[in-house]
Amino acid sequence: MKLTTVQHKQPLELLAPAGRIGVISLATDFNIEADLHRIFPSDVQFFTSRVKNVNPLTIENLRTMAPGISTTADTILPGVELDAIIYACTSGTIAIGVERVTQLINDVCPGVPVTNPVTAALSAFECFAAKRISILTPYTEMVNQEVAQFFTSQGYEVLSIAGFAFEDDTAMTYITPQDIADAAVACCDPDAELMFISCTALRASLVLDDIEQRLGIPVVSSNQVLAWHSLTLVNYPAAVNGFGALLREHLTADTASGVLV
């Protein structure tokens, strides 16, 4: 049977009317797409390409991703205009550097706004005027030291940082949301103004509201801040409920400060 050409095709922009967001994910990240599918509104679409990374997760191994970032960005819908691009690795951004990650992407996607979990987290900290923070990660003590040192260098007081001591990015997704919530509550310093849960592989988005209720302070996670910051970059006008106060109360265009460090 011969099929006839479909008439009245929709213009491409109507297929993602509120924004097209490119995502550079780690090859071993088991969780990022599931989280973004949960968080992004239905009129925003994201398109993923994966960059090769190396286990175990160390600062030196994280830096080996840098040469592949441009190539990976160049494979996301070639010839189609993207409204923003996410580099989805918190520790990788700290290891490689925010400015270098941005430049590697803009080398092949010039002019497209770029975000990453570090830039997004710093913007979220500003939204809540939080300077004293606690951090939960799945990382080893050595990687945690680098994470704490980075945020300290940006003017934040890291009151506590704790990790699950995982070295395999895929295995980090096995940590249950309930264990994440309990660990966040246990490691949060009583004087902290905000809790940051680092790593795109952690299923933290599922328990952000619960942790906020238990701690009584804002709680932000890597995938939540990535969704929030990319939505502000595309000027998304409405709140998103179910994933913490950041998306519920601070999803407006003027909060996208795009902090660069």
C-alpha positions as CSV (number, residue, x, y, z in Angstrom):
1,M,0.0,0.0,0.0
2,K,1.3,3.4,-1.0
3,L,1.1,6.1,1.7
4,T,0.3,9.6,0.6
5,T,2.2,12.6,1.9
6,V,0.6,14.0,5.0
7,Q,-0.6,17.5,4.4
8,H,-0.8,20.5,6.9
9,K,2.4,19.5,8.7
10,Q,3.0,21.4,11.9
11,P,5.9,23.8,11.9
12,L,8.8,22.4,13.9
13,E,8.6,25.0,16.7
14,L,5.1,23.8,17.6
15,L,6.5,20.4,18.6
16,A,8.2,22.0,21.6
17,P,6.5,25.4,21.9
18,A,8.0,26.4,25.2
19,G,11.5,25.3,24.5
20,R,14.0,22.9,23.1
21,I,16.8,22.0,25.5
22,G,19.9,20.0,24.7
23,V,21.3,17.7,27.4
24,I,24.9,16.4,27.5
25,S,24.7,13.4,29.8
26,L,27.4,11.1,31.1
27,A,27.5,7.8,29.3
28,T,27.0,6.0,32.6
29,D,24.2,8.2,34.0
30,F,21.2,6.0,34.6
31,N,18.9,8.7,36.1
32,I,19.1,12.1,34.3
33,E,16.5,11.5,31.6
34,A,14.0,10.0,34.1
35,D,14.4,13.0,36.4
36,L,14.0,15.6,33.6
37,H,11.0,13.7,32.2
38,R,9.4,14.0,35.6
39,I,10.2,17.7,36.1
40,F,9.9,19.4,32.7
41,P,6.5,20.6,31.7
42,S,4.9,18.9,28.7
43,D,5.5,21.8,26.4
44,V,9.2,21.7,26.9
45,Q,11.3,19.0,25.3
46,F,14.8,17.9,25.9
47,F,17.2,16.0,23.6
48,T,20.1,14.0,25.0
49,S,23.5,13.0,23.7
50,R,26.0,11.2,25.9
51,V,29.7,12.0,26.5
52,K,32.1,9.2,27.4
53,N,33.3,9.1,31.0
54,V,35.6,6.9,32.9
55,N,35.1,5.1,36.2
56,P,36.2,5.2,39.0
57,L,34.9,8.7,39.7
58,T,38.0,10.8,40.5
59,I,38.9,14.4,39.7
60,E,41.5,13.2,37.2
61,N,39.1,10.9,35.4
62,L,36.4,13.5,35.3
63,R,38.7,15.8,33.4
64,T,39.1,13.2,30.6
65,M,35.6,14.1,29.5
66,A,36.6,17.6,28.3
67,P,37.8,16.6,24.8
68,G,34.4,14.9,24.1
69,I,32.1,17.7,25.2
70,S,32.2,19.7,21.9
71,T,31.7,16.6,19.8
72,T,28.8,15.5,21.9
73,A,27.1,18.9,21.8
74,D,27.5,18.9,18.0
75,T,25.3,15.7,17.8
76,I,22.2,17.2,19.4
77,L,19.7,17.9,16.6
78,P,22.2,19.2,14.1
79,G,20.8,22.1,12.1
80,V,18.0,22.7,14.6
81,E,18.1,25.7,16.9
82,L,18.2,24.9,20.6
83,D,17.1,27.3,23.3
84,A,19.5,26.1,25.9
85,I,22.1,23.4,26.5
86,I,22.8,21.5,29.7
87,Y,26.0,19.8,30.7
88,A,24.8,17.4,33.2
89,C,27.6,16.6,35.6
90,T,28.2,18.4,38.9
91,S,31.6,17.0,39.8
92,G,32.7,17.1,36.1
93,T,31.9,20.8,36.0
94,I,34.0,21.4,39.1
95,A,36.9,19.3,37.7
96,I,36.9,20.9,34.2
97,G,35.7,24.4,35.1
98,V,32.5,26.3,34.4
99,E,34.0,28.6,31.8
100,R,35.8,25.8,29.9
101,V,32.6,23.7,29.8
102,T,30.7,26.6,28.4
103,Q,33.3,27.4,25.8
104,L,33.6,23.8,24.6
105,I,29.8,23.8,24.0
106,N,29.7,27.3,22.4
107,D,32.5,26.3,20.1
108,V,30.0,24.2,18.2
109,C,26.7,25.8,19.3
110,P,27.6,29.5,19.3
111,G,25.2,31.8,21.1
112,V,23.2,29.1,22.8
113,P,22.8,29.7,26.6
114,V,24.6,27.0,28.5
115,T,24.1,25.8,32.1
116,N,25.4,23.1,34.3
117,P,24.7,21.9,37.9
118,V,27.3,24.3,39.4
119,T,26.1,27.4,37.6
120,A,22.5,26.4,38.3
121,A,23.2,25.7,42.0
122,L,25.0,29.0,42.6
123,S,22.0,30.8,41.0
124,A,19.6,28.9,43.3
125,F,21.7,29.8,46.3
126,E,21.3,33.4,45.4
127,C,17.5,33.0,45.1
128,F,17.3,31.9,48.7
129,A,20.1,34.4,49.9
130,A,21.8,31.3,51.4
131,K,25.5,31.6,52.4
132,R,25.8,28.8,54.9
133,I,25.2,25.4,53.2
134,S,25.3,21.7,53.9
135,I,26.1,19.2,51.0
136,L,25.2,15.6,50.5
137,T,26.9,13.6,47.7
138,P,27.4,10.1,46.5
139,Y,31.2,10.7,46.1
140,T,34.3,9.7,47.9
141,E,36.0,11.8,50.6
142,M,38.6,13.0,48.1
143,V,36.0,14.2,45.6
144,N,34.0,15.8,48.4
145,Q,37.0,17.8,49.4
146,E,37.2,19.3,45.9
147,V,33.5,20.1,46.0
148,A,33.7,21.8,49.4
149,Q,36.7,23.7,48.3
150,F,35.0,25.0,45.2
151,F,31.9,26.3,47.0
152,T,34.1,27.8,49.7
153,S,36.1,29.6,47.0
154,Q,32.8,31.1,45.7
155,G,32.1,32.7,49.1
156,Y,29.9,30.1,50.7
157,E,30.4,28.5,54.1
158,V,30.2,24.8,53.8
159,L,29.1,23.8,57.3
160,S,29.1,20.0,56.5
161,I,29.6,17.7,53.6
162,A,28.9,14.0,53.6
163,G,29.1,11.3,50.8
164,F,28.1,7.7,50.2
165,A,31.6,6.9,49.0
166,F,30.5,5.5,45.6
167,E,33.0,5.5,42.7
168,D,30.7,4.1,40.0
169,D,28.3,6.6,38.4
170,T,25.8,3.9,37.4
171,A,25.8,2.4,40.9
172,M,25.0,5.8,42.4
173,T,21.4,5.5,41.1
174,Y,20.9,2.4,43.2
175,I,20.8,4.6,46.3
176,T,17.2,4.7,47.3
177,P,15.3,8.0,47.6
178,Q,14.5,7.2,51.2
179,D,18.2,6.7,52.0
180,I,19.0,10.0,50.3
181,A,16.3,11.7,52.4
182,D,17.5,10.2,55.6
183,A,21.2,11.0,54.9
184,A,20.3,14.6,54.0
185,V,18.6,15.1,57.3
186,A,21.3,13.3,59.2
187,C,24.2,15.3,57.7
188,C,22.6,18.8,57.6
189,D,24.2,21.2,60.0
190,P,21.7,22.9,62.3
191,D,22.9,26.3,61.2
192,A,22.7,25.6,57.5
193,E,20.4,27.9,55.4
194,L,20.2,25.5,52.5
195,M,20.9,21.8,51.7
196,F,22.5,20.9,48.3
197,I,22.3,17.3,47.1
198,S,25.0,16.9,44.4
199,C,25.1,14.5,41.5
200,T,22.7,14.0,38.5
201,A,22.8,10.2,39.1
202,L,21.0,10.5,42.5
203,R,17.2,10.1,42.6
204,A,16.9,13.1,44.9
205,S,14.2,14.9,43.0
206,L,11.6,12.3,44.3
207,V,12.1,13.4,48.0
208,L,12.9,17.1,47.9
209,D,9.5,18.2,49.3
210,D,9.9,15.6,52.1
211,I,13.4,16.7,53.0
212,E,12.4,20.4,53.0
213,Q,9.5,19.6,55.4
214,R,11.9,17.6,57.7
215,L,14.6,20.2,57.7
216,G,12.6,23.4,57.4
217,I,15.0,25.0,54.9
218,P,15.3,25.0,51.1
219,V,16.7,21.8,49.5
220,V,18.1,21.8,46.0
221,S,19.5,18.9,43.9
222,S,21.6,18.8,40.8
223,N,18.8,17.7,38.4
224,Q,16.3,20.0,40.0
225,V,18.5,23.1,39.6
226,L,19.3,22.0,36.0
227,A,15.6,21.9,35.2
228,W,14.9,25.2,37.0
229,H,17.8,27.1,35.5
230,S,17.2,25.9,31.9
231,L,13.5,26.8,32.3
232,T,14.4,30.3,33.4
233,L,16.8,30.5,30.4
234,V,13.9,29.8,28.0
235,N,11.6,32.2,30.0
236,Y,9.2,29.6,31.1
237,P,6.4,31.5,32.8
238,A,4.7,29.0,35.3
239,A,5.6,27.3,38.5
240,V,6.3,23.6,38.7
241,N,5.1,21.8,41.7
242,G,6.3,18.7,43.5
243,F,10.0,19.2,43.3
244,G,10.9,21.6,46.1
245,A,10.5,25.3,46.8
246,L,12.9,26.4,44.0
247,L,10.6,25.3,41.2
248,R,7.5,26.2,43.1
249,E,8.4,29.7,44.1
250,H,11.3,30.9,42.0
251,L,10.6,30.0,38.4
252,T,10.6,33.4,36.8
253,A,12.7,34.8,34.0
254,D,14.5,37.3,36.2
255,T,16.0,34.7,38.4
256,A,18.2,33.3,35.7
257,S,21.4,35.1,36.7
258,G,23.6,32.7,34.8
259,V,26.4,32.9,37.4
260,L,29.8,32.3,35.8
261,V,32.9,31.5,37.9
